[in-house]
Amino acid sequence: MKTKFLTIAALAWLIPSTLSAKEFNSADLLEKATKADCIDYCVVGMCHFVTCTPFGCSYDTKPRIRHYLPDLVVTVSDEAKKNPWTEYREVMSNAESAVTEGVLGELAGAKIGGGSIISPNLLANSNTRFKEASVVGHPLAVATRQGFSGGFLCPSNAEPYKPYFSSVFDYLAWRWGLPDNLTVQSWVPGMREIGSMSTSNPIGNSWGAVYPRQGMVVQQDDVIASAVIAQRAVDIVTNTGQPHVYLPFDSNDEFMSGQNGKVKTSGKANERKDRWQQISPKTDSTCQPFGNNNLTWSAGRDDGERRYGWAYWRQYECCTPGAGLYIGSTPAPEFCLK
């Protein structure tokens, strides 16, 4: 399976590679995805298809598979114009600059930038940081949607290169947290924490809270702060009807029926189970949820420019394509490739 998955990497040769390790482009994203040990490919059942003619019916049986795909690319930086994804920056920088430096900047009374916010009041918390974020469909999605994987991967429901979210356009909610900071999730300790924290264990090992979903976060570690911001941004786009400016990402549990049967996904963002792969400035070879207890986790993940790229992997389950009309699936003991 890994051989077939890696054949998708051939697409990367169509795009020039980047020159700076601190930045990345589509070729880098494809390469990093195909080299990551994040897919967790398993056969979980059998799918049944039928083809009927006036002379009778024939049946076809194919494996039902489950695996992960990198659906979204999330970038986090102090300023939108420093986005590490070169192609995104080239396309979106003019529009984002027009917002931050134009009409809304005038309404705010000042240009609002990012980074550490150091208060002159020594009693105030000086670990408050502000970050911009963007969420875009991963370019690998085109390979699964167009069948380049030969049917051995489920089709992603991400639109490649689609800009689902830019915090610059979510100006008011991202900077002031309204109305998110009026919700129950923002006030109940442990309700939406990234890491361990609860009312019975108020200290725990929390990286920060998902709510309010804004660009301001209290966190001494800049890498961890970026992870919290990335989780917040994905939480917005994988839900519908949110009080934010964004394009909803289709996260339905069952979003497609057809030759691949009913394609199931892991659905909305879940800070306890989500799988993240850092792609810049450090590249992870594995995926894991944010919020682990490793005290050295941040080592080597910050290049000093405080801009980060993450791939957000989601679980899919579907049938490999069969001949005829899909009529159902039956479970089987899992067989996973390691």
C-alpha positions as CSV (number, residue, x, y, z in Angstrom):
1,M,0.0,0.0,0.0
2,K,2.8,2.4,0.8
3,T,4.2,1.9,-2.7
4,K,0.8,2.9,-4.2
5,F,0.5,5.9,-1.9
6,L,4.0,7.1,-2.7
7,T,3.2,7.1,-6.4
8,I,1.1,10.2,-5.7
9,A,4.4,12.0,-4.9
10,A,5.1,12.0,-8.6
11,L,2.8,15.0,-8.7
12,A,5.3,17.0,-6.7
13,W,7.7,17.0,-9.6
14,L,5.3,19.2,-11.5
15,I,5.9,22.0,-9.1
16,P,9.2,23.7,-8.3
17,S,10.5,23.0,-4.8
18,T,11.2,25.8,-2.3
19,L,14.6,27.2,-1.5
20,S,14.0,28.0,2.1
21,A,13.4,25.4,4.8
22,K,11.3,28.0,6.7
23,E,8.8,28.2,3.8
24,F,7.0,25.6,1.8
25,N,5.0,25.2,-1.4
26,S,2.7,22.5,-2.9
27,A,5.5,20.3,-3.9
28,D,6.8,20.3,-0.3
29,L,3.3,19.5,1.0
30,L,2.9,16.5,-1.2
31,E,6.4,15.2,-0.4
32,K,5.9,15.6,3.4
33,A,2.5,13.9,3.2
34,T,3.7,10.8,1.3
35,K,6.7,10.4,3.6
36,A,4.7,10.7,6.8
37,D,3.7,7.6,8.8
38,C,0.2,8.9,9.4
39,I,-2.0,7.1,7.0
40,D,-2.7,4.0,9.3
41,Y,-4.2,1.9,6.4
42,C,-6.5,-0.9,7.5
43,V,-8.9,-3.3,5.8
44,V,-12.0,-3.4,8.0
45,G,-14.6,-5.3,6.0
46,M,-16.0,-6.3,2.7
47,C,-18.2,-4.3,0.2
48,H,-20.7,-5.9,-2.0
49,F,-21.8,-4.8,-5.5
50,V,-24.3,-6.2,-7.9
51,T,-24.8,-5.9,-11.7
52,C,-28.1,-7.1,-13.1
53,T,-29.1,-7.7,-16.8
54,P,-32.1,-9.5,-18.4
55,F,-30.0,-12.6,-18.2
56,G,-29.4,-12.5,-14.4
57,C,-27.2,-10.8,-11.8
58,S,-23.5,-11.0,-11.0
59,Y,-21.9,-10.0,-7.7
60,D,-18.6,-8.4,-6.9
61,T,-16.8,-8.1,-3.5
62,K,-14.2,-5.6,-2.7
63,P,-12.3,-4.6,0.5
64,R,-13.7,-1.9,2.8
65,I,-10.8,0.3,4.0
66,R,-10.1,2.9,6.7
67,H,-7.2,5.3,6.7
68,Y,-6.2,9.0,7.3
69,L,-5.7,11.7,4.8
70,P,-4.2,15.2,5.1
71,D,-7.3,17.3,4.4
72,L,-6.3,20.7,5.4
73,V,-3.2,22.9,5.6
74,V,-3.2,25.3,8.6
75,T,-0.7,28.1,8.8
76,V,0.0,30.3,11.8
77,S,2.1,33.4,11.9
78,D,2.4,36.7,13.7
79,E,1.4,38.6,10.6
80,A,-0.6,37.4,7.6
81,K,2.1,38.7,5.2
82,K,4.6,36.3,6.7
83,N,2.5,33.2,5.9
84,P,5.1,30.4,5.3
85,W,3.1,28.9,2.4
86,T,4.6,30.8,-0.6
87,E,1.8,30.2,-3.1
88,Y,-0.9,31.2,-0.6
89,R,1.0,34.3,0.3
90,E,1.4,35.3,-3.4
91,V,-2.3,34.9,-4.1
92,M,-3.8,36.2,-0.9
93,S,-1.3,38.8,0.4
94,N,-2.8,41.8,-1.5
95,A,-6.3,41.1,-0.3
96,E,-5.3,40.4,3.3
97,S,-3.1,43.6,3.4
98,A,-6.0,45.6,2.1
99,V,-8.1,44.5,5.1
100,T,-5.5,44.9,7.8
101,E,-4.2,48.2,6.5
102,G,-7.3,49.6,4.9
103,V,-10.9,50.2,6.0
104,L,-11.0,47.9,9.0
105,G,-7.6,49.2,10.2
106,E,-9.1,52.7,10.2
107,L,-12.1,51.5,12.1
108,A,-9.9,49.9,14.7
109,G,-8.0,53.2,15.1
110,A,-4.6,51.5,14.6
111,K,-2.9,48.8,12.7
112,I,-3.2,45.6,14.6
113,G,-0.2,43.2,14.3
114,G,0.8,40.0,15.9
115,G,3.4,38.5,18.2
116,S,4.0,38.8,21.9
117,I,2.0,41.5,23.6
118,I,4.0,42.9,26.5
119,S,2.0,45.1,28.8
120,P,3.6,48.1,30.6
121,N,1.6,47.0,33.6
122,L,3.9,44.6,35.4
123,L,0.9,43.0,37.1
124,A,-0.6,42.0,33.8
125,N,0.2,38.7,32.1
126,S,3.1,39.3,29.6
127,N,2.6,35.9,27.9
128,T,-0.3,37.0,25.8
129,R,0.3,36.4,22.1
130,F,-1.7,37.2,19.0
131,K,-1.5,35.1,15.8
132,E,-3.0,35.1,12.4
133,A,-4.2,31.8,10.9
134,S,-5.3,30.4,7.6
135,V,-7.0,27.1,6.7
136,V,-6.7,25.8,3.1
137,G,-7.6,22.5,1.3
138,H,-4.5,20.3,1.1
139,P,-3.3,19.8,-2.5
140,L,-3.1,16.0,-2.1
141,A,-6.9,16.1,-2.1
142,V,-6.9,16.4,-5.9
143,A,-5.2,13.0,-6.2
144,T,-7.8,11.2,-4.2
145,R,-10.8,13.0,-5.8
146,Q,-9.6,12.4,-9.3
147,G,-8.8,8.7,-8.7
148,F,-5.0,9.1,-9.1
149,S,-4.6,6.6,-6.3
150,G,-6.2,3.8,-8.3
151,G,-9.1,3.4,-5.9
152,F,-6.8,2.4,-3.0
153,L,-7.5,5.6,-1.1
154,C,-10.9,7.1,-0.1
155,P,-11.8,10.3,-1.9
156,S,-11.1,13.4,0.3
157,N,-14.0,15.8,0.8
158,A,-11.5,18.7,0.9
159,E,-11.4,21.1,-2.0
160,P,-7.7,21.4,-2.9
161,Y,-6.4,25.0,-2.5
162,K,-9.8,26.2,-1.3
163,P,-9.3,29.0,1.3
164,Y,-11.7,27.9,4.0
165,F,-10.5,30.5,6.5
166,S,-8.3,33.5,6.8
167,S,-8.3,35.2,10.2
168,V,-7.7,38.5,8.5
169,F,-11.2,38.5,7.0
170,D,-12.7,37.3,10.4
171,Y,-11.4,40.6,11.7
172,L,-13.8,41.4,14.6
173,A,-14.3,37.9,16.0
174,W,-10.6,36.9,15.7
175,R,-9.4,40.0,17.5
176,W,-12.0,40.5,20.1
177,G,-13.4,37.0,20.6
178,L,-17.0,38.0,20.2
179,P,-19.4,36.3,20.6
180,D,-17.3,33.2,21.4
181,N,-16.2,34.5,24.8
182,L,-19.8,34.6,25.9
183,T,-20.3,30.9,25.4
184,V,-20.4,28.1,28.0
185,Q,-17.2,26.6,26.5
186,S,-15.2,29.7,27.2
187,W,-16.1,29.7,30.9
188,V,-16.1,26.1,32.0
189,P,-12.6,24.9,32.8
190,G,-11.7,21.6,31.1
191,M,-14.7,21.7,28.7
192,R,-12.6,22.3,25.6
193,E,-9.0,22.2,26.8
194,I,-6.1,21.1,24.6
195,G,-4.3,18.9,27.1
196,S,-5.4,17.8,30.5
197,M,-7.4,20.2,32.7
198,S,-10.7,20.0,34.6
199,T,-12.6,21.5,37.5
200,S,-11.0,18.8,39.8
201,N,-7.5,19.3,38.3
202,P,-7.4,23.1,37.4
203,I,-3.6,23.1,36.8
204,G,-3.3,19.9,34.8
205,N,-1.2,20.1,31.6
206,S,-3.3,22.5,29.4
207,W,-1.8,24.0,26.3
208,G,-4.7,26.4,26.1
209,A,-8.5,26.4,25.5
210,V,-10.2,26.0,22.1
211,Y,-12.7,28.7,23.2
212,P,-12.9,31.5,22.6
213,R,-11.8,30.9,19.0
214,Q,-9.8,34.0,18.5
215,G,-6.2,35.0,17.8
216,M,-5.3,35.9,21.3
217,V,-3.8,33.2,23.5
218,V,-2.0,33.2,26.9
219,Q,0.9,30.9,26.5
220,Q,4.6,31.3,27.2
221,D,5.7,28.8,24.5
222,D,5.3,30.3,21.0
223,V,5.1,26.9,19.3
224,I,2.4,25.6,21.7
225,A,0.6,28.9,21.2
226,S,0.6,28.3,17.4
227,A,-0.8,24.8,18.0
228,V,-3.7,26.2,20.0
229,I,-4.4,28.7,17.3
230,A,-4.4,26.0,14.6
231,Q,-6.8,23.9,16.6
232,R,-9.1,26.9,17.0
233,A,-9.1,27.7,13.3
234,V,-9.9,24.1,12.3
235,D,-12.7,24.0,14.9
236,I,-14.3,26.9,13.2
237,V,-14.2,25.5,9.6
238,T,-15.4,22.0,10.5
239,N,-18.6,23.3,12.0
240,T,-21.4,25.0,10.2
241,G,-23.3,28.2,11.3
242,Q,-20.4,29.6,13.3
243,P,-20.4,33.4,14.1
244,H,-17.2,33.8,12.1
245,V,-16.3,34.8,8.5
246,Y,-15.3,31.5,6.8
247,L,-16.3,28.9,4.2
248,P,-17.5,25.7,6.0
249,F,-15.5,22.6,5.4
250,D,-17.8,19.6,4.6
251,S,-17.3,17.4,7.7
252,N,-20.4,15.2,7.4
253,D,-19.9,11.7,8.8
254,E,-21.3,10.3,5.5
255,F,-20.8,12.7,2.6
256,M,-20.8,10.6,-0.5
257,S,-22.5,7.5,-1.9
258,G,-21.6,5.8,-5.1
259,Q,-18.9,3.4,-6.3
260,N,-17.0,3.9,-3.0
261,G,-20.2,3.1,-1.0
262,K,-20.9,5.5,1.8
263,V,-17.7,7.4,2.6
264,K,-17.4,8.0,6.3
265,T,-15.1,10.6,7.9
266,S,-14.1,11.4,11.5
267,G,-16.3,14.5,11.2
268,K,-15.9,17.7,13.2
269,A,-12.7,18.7,14.9
270,N,-12.0,17.0,18.2
271,E,-9.0,18.2,20.2
272,R,-8.7,14.9,21.9
273,K,-8.5,12.8,18.8
274,D,-7.3,15.0,15.9
275,R,-4.1,14.1,14.2
276,W,-1.6,16.9,13.4
277,Q,1.7,16.8,11.5
278,Q,4.0,19.8,11.7
279,I,5.4,20.6,8.2
280,S,7.3,23.9,8.9
281,P,9.8,24.8,10.2
282,K,10.2,21.2,11.5
283,T,8.7,18.3,9.7
284,D,7.1,15.5,11.7
285,S,7.1,12.0,10.4
286,T,4.2,11.0,12.6
287,C,0.8,12.5,13.5
288,Q,-0.7,13.0,17.0
289,P,-3.2,15.2,18.8
290,F,-2.0,18.4,20.4
291,G,-1.6,18.6,24.2
292,N,0.8,15.8,25.1
293,N,2.9,15.8,28.3
294,N,6.3,15.8,26.7
295,L,8.1,18.8,28.2
296,T,10.6,18.9,25.3
297,W,8.0,18.8,22.6
298,S,8.7,22.3,21.4
299,A,12.4,21.8,20.9
300,G,13.5,22.5,17.3
301,R,10.0,23.5,16.2
302,D,10.6,27.3,16.2
303,D,13.1,28.8,13.7
304,G,13.0,32.2,15.3
305,E,10.6,33.7,12.8
306,R,7.5,32.4,14.6
307,R,5.6,31.1,11.6
308,Y,4.3,27.6,11.4
309,G,2.7,25.1,9.0
310,W,0.5,22.1,10.0
311,A,-1.2,19.4,8.1
312,Y,-4.5,18.3,9.6
313,W,-5.2,14.6,9.0
314,R,-8.7,13.1,9.2
315,Q,-9.9,9.5,9.2
316,Y,-11.9,8.1,6.2
317,E,-13.6,4.8,5.7
318,C,-14.9,3.6,2.3
319,C,-15.0,0.8,-0.3
320,T,-12.5,0.2,-2.9
321,P,-14.4,0.6,-6.2
322,G,-16.3,-2.4,-7.4
323,A,-18.3,-3.4,-10.5
324,G,-22.0,-2.6,-10.4
325,L,-24.3,-1.0,-7.8
326,Y,-23.1,-0.8,-4.2
327,I,-25.6,-2.8,-2.0
328,G,-23.9,-2.9,1.4
329,S,-20.9,-3.8,3.5
330,T,-20.1,-6.5,6.1
331,P,-17.5,-6.1,8.9
332,A,-14.5,-8.3,9.1
333,P,-11.5,-8.6,11.6
334,E,-9.2,-5.6,11.0
335,F,-6.1,-6.1,9.0
336,C,-3.7,-3.1,9.2
337,L,-0.5,-2.4,7.3
338,K,2.3,-1.1,9.4
